[in-house]
Amino acid sequence: MSDLYDFKAPLADGRLFDFASCRGKVVLAVNVASACGFTPQYAGLQQLHERYKDRGLVIVGFPCNQFGAQEPGTETEIARFCDLNFGVTFPLFKKVLVNGRGTDPVIGWLKAKGRGVFGTRAVKWNFTKFLVSRDGRKVKRFASTIEPEAMVPMIESLLAAQPAQAL
């Protein structure tokens, strides 16, 4: 797959999300969990969604239970938790694996394009963030410890950029 737009992924409600619908937009993909010390970042992600969705930012959440079993619920329970506690309105996918055998294809592509510290591919913990440029090809990775608000300068830069400009 050459860019993010080549992928489709199942949403928590069973519908299929076609990333081609994000063509020309900036995408922030996050592996999320409901019982993690970083779970309050949902609030910041929702704020970014509300602030920038009309300018072309798409935020998507990939629930994952691989780190400390911090996402044990069903997709319905996860969506309800996110709605009740953080008012989340951005898309949430079915639970995925982000490392090892069975890694979700979208996450695998993001990891290959946006490597971590020292060039690592593995996701280290919940709330790792992948920011994808408007051309769907360039990816910048942010660690779990980076709060959503700290990404605002990069998001604004990407929203202002033409699709061919680099991260």
Helices and strands as residue ranges (DSSP letters): G 4-6, E 8-10, E 16-18, G 19-22, E 26-32, H 41-52, G 53-55, E 57-63, H 75-86, H 105-113, G 117-119, E 129-132, E 139-142, G 148-151, H 152-160
